[in-house]
């Protein structure tokens, strides 16, 4: 797991203007979740598990997992990453939240 954390440290060190990134979830992260008694459901076809990493302060980071479209890489722009982080933390007024609300409305 330390190698995964080192990659995040290097990313933010190399891009000090960034606060948030999205990257593919790595096996050590999945292994850690399983050791903690959690599980990951299957993701839809065309998606993979991704980790949203938000740097609150230099060296202080929060991570959230989500299903992310396989064709949306490499690393999306900061605005997309930050919007996704806010959406995953329950903030209602995000672009992704509005898209998801509209998608659900159309399904019903």
N, C-alpha and C positions, 0 to 999 in steps of 0.2 A: 504494500500500500504506500510505503514511503516514496517509491519511484513515481507513483501517480501524483502525489502531493508535490514532489520536486518539479514535475512538469508544469503544474499550475503556478508554482513560485516563479519558475523561469518565464512563463508567459507574461505574468504581470510585471516582472522586473524588466522584461524587454519591451513592454508596451505600457508605460506608466500612465498613459492617458485613458486606459481602459479600466472599467470597474467590473465588467461582467463578460463571461465567455460561455459558449456552448461547445462541448466536445463529446466525442463518443465515450460512453461509460466503459471503463476497462474492467477486466476480469477480477482484479484484486478488490475493486469496489463491490462487485456482485458477491464475491466470496465473503466479504466483511458483513454484508447484509444478511446472508444466509447464516453465518456464525451467530449473528444477533437475533436469530429466530424470525427474520423477515423473509418474504419471498417476492419475486417479481412475476406478475402475470405476463402471458404472451402478448406481444405487440402485433398490431395488424400488419399485413403484408405491405412492404414498401417502407416500413418504419424500423427503427432500432432504438435501443435505450441510449439516451444522451444524458450528460450531466451538465447542469447549469451551475457555474461557479461564480459567485458574487463576492467581490472583495469589499468588505465593509470598511476596513482600515488596512493599511499595508500589513500583510501577514495574518490578517483576520478574515477568514473566508467562510461562506455558507454555501452548501451544495444541495441541489435538488435534482432528482431524476425525473425524466419525462420521456415519452415516446416522441421521436423526432423523425421527420421524413428523411429517408436516405439520400435524396437528391438535393438537400439543403446545406451541403458542406462544400468546401471547407468553411471554417469559422464564420458565422454570420456577423453582420455589422453590430456594433455596440448597441445601437437603438433597438434592434430586434432582440438581442440577448437580454437587455435590461427589461424590455416589455414582457418577455417570457418569464423572467424571474419574478416580476411583480404579479403576473397572472398566477403563477404557481403558489404565490404567497397569499392569494385571495383578494388582491386589489381588484375591485370591479371595473374600474375605468381604464382598461388597457385595450390596445388594438386587437390583440389576440383574444381577449375576453369578448369584445364586440363581434369578432368573426365567429367565435364558438357559439355565442348566443344566436346569431343569425343561422348558423348551420343547424342547430337544434330546432329552431323555429320551423325551418323548412322540412325537417324530418317528421314533424307532427302535424 
